Amino acid sequence: MSLLSFVEWLASTSGSIALHESQYMYSIVESMHVLGLCLFLGTLLSVDLRMIGVLLKRQPVNEVVARVLPWTFAGFAVMVVTGVALFYAIPVRSYQSLFFRIKVVLLILAGLNAWHYHRKAHPTADQWGKDEVPPQAVRVSAMVSLATWTLVIFAGRFIAYNWFDCDRQPQPAFVNWAAGCVVEPDSE
């Protein structure tokens, strides 16, 4: 079974149809997704700006992380649950969205950056965590975090637009390939 076949099957399930066609539920889930995003990014922003040396310079990094990390995880959990529900509501359109695919790649990059920071830099935070300006590697990680999450927001927002939807043909072959469009040879 291909991924496209799977998302087509998913779109035909009663839960997906009910969520997509609901007068209020899709909007509520989408609003909760945005609220989770605000909580997640608001707390992440304070940590990243501290790691860059711009905000809370007199607070040790470990203290800032300890205070906001539970809220960051809560926002992330809300984002993941509601993001999965949003995908479930319109799986074929999401799967074939160029911006959704870009968002997924950016989410993977953001995750790898966070993993790298927590594996390499954070264990040594006792050595540099009280410095007003942390080491360059820490600052770069924080800047990469800010950049990737900013791009995730842009890509996520662009999913709503149909600029490159598969039903809008003809499109360049690269766009059709990148979005996973299945196009008849004569309509390209």
C-alpha positions, 0 to 999 in steps of 0.5 A: 500500500502506498502512502497516497493509497493510505491517505486516500483510505484515511480520508474515507473514514467516518472520523475524517469526514465528520471532522472535515465537515463539522461546522465547528470542530475543525475550527476549534481544533485549528484554534487549539493548534494555534494556541499550542503553537503560541505556548510552545514558541513563546517559551522556546523564544525565551530559552533561545533568546537567553542562549543567544545572550539577548534576554535574561542575561543574568539568569542561568540557562539551566534555571530558565530551561527548568522554569519554562520547559514544562510549558514548552512540552505542554504547548508541543503536546497540544500542537502535535495532537491538534496537528495530527487531527488537522491532518486527519481531517484533510489527509489527501490535500495535506499529503499533496501540499508542497507547503505541508511537505516543506513543514515536515522537513523543517520540523525534522530539522528543528527536532534534530537541532534540539536533539543535538543541543540537548545531547552536546551543549546542554550537558555542559551548561553548568560550565557556561550557563551563567555567562551573559553570552554563551559559547558560539555553538550554543548561540548558533543552535538557538539561532537555527531553532529560531529560524527553523520554527519561524519557517515552520510557521510560514510553511504551516500558514501557507498550507491553507492556500491552493497555489500548488494544489494537485488539482491546479494543473498545469504546473511545473513538473518539479512542483508536481513531483515535490507535492506528490501529484499524480498527473496524467501525462497530457495534463502536465 
